[in-house]
Amino acid sequence: MVLAAIVIMEVLKQLLGRLHPLIVHLPIGCILLGLLLQWVGRKGNKHAEVLPFIYLCGAITALTACFTGYLQYVAEGFAFETVKWHLWLGILTTLIAFAMYLKVKLPRGSKQFQWLRMSFLSLLLLVAVFMTGHQGGTITHGEDYLLEPLPNAFKKRLGITVYEPEIIELSEADWQKAPLYDSVIRPILNNYCATCHNSKKEKGGLLLISPEGILAGGDNGKVIKGKDPGQSPLYRRITLPEDHDDHMPPKGKLQPGKEEVALIREWIIRGSSFDKSIGDLALDKTLFESFFPKTAGRTYPETTINAVPDATLAVLKTKGIHVQRMSSSTNYMSVSCLNYPQFEDADMALLLPVAPQIASLDLGGTQVTDSIWKGLASFPNLTTLKMDHTAITGKGLIYLNRLGHLRVLNLTGTSFDRDFLKDLLTFPQLEAGYLYHTGLTEEDFPDELRPDMTHLQFGNYELPALPSDSITY
């Protein structure tokens, strides 16, 4: 019987403790409502009858929140250093709320002194509520949860440590010599994990900015288990559906690309080494091709351009639009909607803020129509445009002839209309236009313009028969 009673009490303690995040919002609402009515109805004392009840509700629910919070602190094993300010401020808020109740219920002294005392208590209560809430948020979300959305430049001015995104770039000449962890894995973890798992904000007790922290794991145990990515939370969580509760990074945060996820997987399979080179681990070159610098000239204009703000990039990436700098030496961007096939004409508004920085744009396989051409004419530095496997016919394509840098245009798999072939020849810098699987051939091109069509590729090629093809073995 005694053992059963102990078990029941332990269960009740945990259940009541976990009600704290729910109950804690009740006193906040009551107290803020009381302060608001007190301010709005200060002339004529309009809410004198209801204010005592509101403050009493606030005080009682604040006391209940203190009780459940204490149970949660004991049951969940929080360190006292972690919760002490939230605990003491919660008690202070409760005492001031009771004082406010008594003050509005039993007013004493002259009206002038009453007003001064009430103003002082009101200000003190408001500050106590906000400080208590802030400390609670700090426990739940980390010390910088309130300032995290601020731009990095502003955070630096406030003296806040900022984890800047790192560009992963490998030399195609000696990529195998690069240490896998320092050159690739660490920057990936820095870019997508460090904001929540750093030395000042070890969410879940997990530190992902050093080998020691990665190996130690967090409150839920190791994040790398042997050479099995499927059993390793570090990999398993980033491959869960984005709306899953356990998915990391959380929904709304910047998400790693498929190339980066694949590298995390291969790193774990090969023993999660912190010092071996890519060559030592015998990794395939195709895993790193997206991190080789692009050749200047064809891929982006040879002019300088301002960088895209981080906040703007975040909006695009949360939509599933892949954005990547062309190389570490330029701010021109490569944008792909491969993972956002729902992209349609109206979504052009998402790209307009970064139009000057876009040098390569891949809208292949999306829902765009011929209405998109006029908007694309606003991308002054566009060099490569992929419109393959879309519903476009070419009507309005002529708008693009104002783009002085456009060199590559992919129209493969579209319903491109023969009538608009001549428009392609008005593009000043076009070097390659791909019209494979459009149903068009060289014969569809107007006879009078054929000498100028050497840069258009129609496909439908046939290899000549060789005598050896008829040999029977």
Buried (B, 14 or more C-beta within 10 A) or exposed (E): EEEEEEEEEEEEBBEBBBBBBEBBEBBBEBBBBBBEBBEEBEEEEEBBEBBBBBBBBBBBBBBBBBBBBBBBBEBEEBEEEEBEBBBEBBBBBBBBBBBBBBBBEEBEEEEEEBEEBBEEBBEBBBBBBBBBBBBBBBBEBBEBBEEBEBEBEEBEEEEBEBBEBBBBBBEEEEBBEBBBBEBBBBBBBBBBBBBBBBEEBBBBEBBBBBEEBBEEBBEEEBBBBEEEBEEBBBBBBBBEEBEEEEBBBEEEBBBBBEBBBEBBBBBBBBEBBBEBBBEBBEBEEEBBEBBBBBEBEBBBBEEEBEEBBBEBBBBBBBBBBBBBBBBEEBBBBBBBBBBBBEBBBEBBEBBEEBBBBBBBBBBBBBBBBBBBBBBBBBBBBBBBBBBBBBEBBBBBBBBBBEBEBBBBBBBBBBEBBBEBBBBBBEBEEBEEBBBBBBEBEEEBBEEEEEEEBEBBBBEEEEEEEEEEEEEEE
